[in-house]
Amino acid sequence: MTSTPILLMGGTGAIGRLSARALRAAHPDVPLLIGGRNAAKSAEAADDLGNAEGVVIDPRVDDLGLGDRPVAAVAVFYADDRLAGLRYAQRRGAAHLGISSGVFEIAPEVAAYMHAPSAAAIVLGYEWLVGATTIATFACAQAFAQIHDIKIGALVDEQDGGGPAVAEDFERLNRMMPAALTRQDGRYVWRGKDDAKTEFRAIDGATMQAAGFSSIDVAGLAAATGAPNVQFNIATGISSSRRRGEPKSTEILIELAGKGHDGLALRTRHAVFHPRGAAHLTALGVSMILERLAGLDGNAPTPAGLYFPYQVVDHGSYLLRLQAEGGRIVSLDTL
Ligand SMILES: NC(=O)c1ccc[n+]([C@@H]2O[C@H](COP(=O)([O-])OP(=O)(O)OC[C@H]3O[C@@H](n4cnc5c(N)ncnc54)[C@H](OP(=O)(O)O)[C@@H]3O)[C@@H](O)[C@H]2O)c1
């Protein structure tokens, strides 16, 4: 257990607040520093949580304007283009989690890690909904002896767009990287505009028009499973729950093909579903990563290193927590 606070930079936003609440639900006593640009907004968010302090972050100074107080871990909920949070965390030997970069933006973070590999744990948390896609895919992959194809389809409900930082990130990511990083026949290729147009079926079977997206999940899933074909697509529209008259939800479709343990060809189709939408599922991953990084679960904090979310979090515990929130992995008919 730690009584050293966890710093949430951009903790006044939607994901920051939900992550803080999720952390608190599991660890009521963990002290939090809620960092923002606006003192009143930070104080309000901190008051709302209790046992938290609102702080103003100054990204241009080494100590972020926080003095030399200790922190157990730092999470950043916006594109921190100065890497202010990462440098601050490394200097203090505190773990760092960022969730806002694109796959083409990781070089500065990798460089910071390479120059101080033993300073602290750094989690590249840009996986789609911070571990939800990869951890669920690994669970589905257990039925396979060998995987050839992984197709991920993220369905974002048009009523589930997230806060202003999400729109800013998507604008930047699509402007800078219109092509989609994809693994095809063992080669990493970039699907261009027309190549990237595709479709997938939602949980309820509806056909969603989709486009390729350069998610870091592609690299992690390919490295972990050896699958020669890995692609990630996004569709924005109406989630299956809303089509049947219920509130919006988030769905991540996972299609796998390969050989089963009996040596025969096998295809599976599943979906990760969270009844309250993308922000809640994201906050689940963030809170479990922070819990692990800071050693709140009673085990030693994650050692220094560079990690994907799925390398930090215990998969069984994640899936149990998902279930406790009403989410699940749904088994679907193959098409
Ligand atoms: N990896 C994933 O799957 C995943 C999923 C969902 C979201 N995300 C990312 O998570 C982030 C948060 O999403 P959200 O819905 O919580 O957005 P949000 O409600 O707009 O919150 C963003 C927070 O960051 C602060 N902020 C924004 N730009 C800043 C800057 N340049 N300098 C300092 N602070 C800044 C905002 O402070 P102010 O109140 O002062 O504006 C706010 O506290 C986004 O970057 C989004 O792309 C990632």
The ligand as an SDF file (V2000), in Angstrom:
LIG
                    3D

 48 52  0  0  0  0  0  0  0  0999 V2000
   -6.0720    5.0620  -25.3390 N   0  0  0  0  0  0  0  0  0  0  0  0
   -7.3820    5.1140  -25.4320 C   0  0  0  0  0  0  0  0  0  0  0  0
   -8.0350    4.1820  -25.8280 O   0  0  0  0  0  0  0  0  0  0  0  0
   -8.1220    6.3500  -25.0270 C   0  0  0  0  0  0  0  0  0  0  0  0
   -9.5040    6.2670  -24.8120 C   0  0  0  0  0  0  0  0  0  0  0  0
  -10.1860    7.4060  -24.4500 C   0  0  0  0  0  0  0  0  0  0  0  0
   -9.5040    8.6040  -24.3130 C   0  0  0  0  0  0  0  0  0  0  0  0
   -8.1690    8.6370  -24.5550 N   0  0  0  0  0  0  0  0  0  0  0  0
   -7.4460    9.8930  -24.4090 C   0  0  0  0  0  0  0  0  0  0  0  0
   -7.6340   10.3360  -23.0820 O   0  0  0  0  0  0  0  0  0  0  0  0
   -7.5470   11.7420  -23.0440 C   0  0  0  0  0  0  0  0  0  0  0  0
   -8.6360   12.3010  -22.1400 C   0  0  0  0  0  0  0  0  0  0  0  0
   -9.9050   12.1390  -22.7200 O   0  0  0  0  0  0  0  0  0  0  0  0
  -11.1450   12.8940  -22.0430 P   0  0  0  0  0  0  0  0  0  0  0  0
  -12.3770   12.3900  -22.6970 O   0  0  0  0  0  0  0  0  0  0  0  0
  -11.0100   12.8180  -20.5650 O   0  0  0  0  0  0  0  0  0  0  0  0
  -10.8590   14.3800  -22.5260 O   0  0  0  0  0  0  0  0  0  0  0  0
  -11.1990   15.7390  -21.7690 P   0  0  0  0  0  0  0  0  0  0  0  0
  -12.4790   15.5930  -21.0220 O   0  0  0  0  0  0  0  0  0  0  0  0
  -11.0890   16.8040  -22.8040 O   0  0  0  0  0  0  0  0  0  0  0  0
  -10.0450   15.8970  -20.6820 O   0  0  0  0  0  0  0  0  0  0  0  0
   -8.7530   16.3000  -21.0070 C   0  0  0  0  0  0  0  0  0  0  0  0
   -8.0510   16.8110  -19.7730 C   0  0  0  0  0  0  0  0  0  0  0  0
   -6.7240   17.2090  -20.1150 O   0  0  0  0  0  0  0  0  0  0  0  0
   -6.5390   18.6120  -19.8840 C   0  0  0  0  0  0  0  0  0  0  0  0
   -5.8040   19.1590  -21.0270 N   0  0  0  0  0  0  0  0  0  0  0  0
   -6.1590   19.1050  -22.3330 C   0  0  0  0  0  0  0  0  0  0  0  0
   -5.2060   19.6600  -23.0990 N   0  0  0  0  0  0  0  0  0  0  0  0
   -4.2310   20.0920  -22.2620 C   0  0  0  0  0  0  0  0  0  0  0  0
   -2.9880   20.7560  -22.4400 C   0  0  0  0  0  0  0  0  0  0  0  0
   -2.5450   21.0850  -23.6570 N   0  0  0  0  0  0  0  0  0  0  0  0
   -2.2550   21.0400  -21.3450 N   0  0  0  0  0  0  0  0  0  0  0  0
   -2.6870   20.7170  -20.1160 C   0  0  0  0  0  0  0  0  0  0  0  0
   -3.8650   20.0830  -19.8750 N   0  0  0  0  0  0  0  0  0  0  0  0
   -4.6190   19.7820  -20.9380 C   0  0  0  0  0  0  0  0  0  0  0  0
   -7.9380   19.1850  -19.7860 C   0  0  0  0  0  0  0  0  0  0  0  0
   -7.8550   20.3250  -18.9560 O   0  0  0  0  0  0  0  0  0  0  0  0
   -8.7710   21.6170  -19.1870 P   0  0  0  0  0  0  0  0  0  0  0  0
   -9.9850   21.3250  -18.3900 O   0  0  0  0  0  0  0  0  0  0  0  0
   -7.9230   22.7020  -18.6590 O   0  0  0  0  0  0  0  0  0  0  0  0
   -9.0490   21.7100  -20.6670 O   0  0  0  0  0  0  0  0  0  0  0  0
   -8.7040   18.0250  -19.1370 C   0  0  0  0  0  0  0  0  0  0  0  0
   -8.4490   17.9700  -17.7490 O   0  0  0  0  0  0  0  0  0  0  0  0
   -7.6050   12.2070  -24.5000 C   0  0  0  0  0  0  0  0  0  0  0  0
   -6.2970   12.6120  -24.8950 O   0  0  0  0  0  0  0  0  0  0  0  0
   -8.0340   10.9730  -25.2580 C   0  0  0  0  0  0  0  0  0  0  0  0
   -7.5510   10.9120  -26.5900 O   0  0  0  0  0  0  0  0  0  0  0  0
   -7.4670    7.5370  -24.8960 C   0  0  0  0  0  0  0  0  0  0  0  0
  1  2  1  0
  2  3  2  0
  2  4  1  0
  4  5  1  0
  4 48  2  0
  5  6  2  0
  6  7  1  0
  7  8  2  0
  8  9  1  0
  8 48  1  0
  9 10  1  0
  9 46  1  0
 10 11  1  0
 11 12  1  0
 11 44  1  0
 12 13  1  0
 13 14  1  0
 14 15  2  0
 14 16  1  0
 14 17  1  0
 17 18  1  0
 18 19  2  0
 18 20  1  0
 18 21  1  0
 21 22  1  0
 22 23  1  0
 23 24  1  0
 23 42  1  0
 24 25  1  0
 25 26  1  0
 25 36  1  0
 26 27  1  0
 26 35  1  0
 27 28  2  0
 28 29  1  0
 29 30  1  0
 29 35  2  0
 30 31  1  0
 30 32  2  0
 32 33  1  0
 33 34  2  0
 34 35  1  0
 36 37  1  0
 36 42  1  0
 37 38  1  0
 38 39  2  0
 38 40  1  0
 38 41  1  0
 42 43  1  0
 44 45  1  0
 44 46  1  0
 46 47  1  0
M  CHG  2   8   1  16  -1
M  END
$$$$
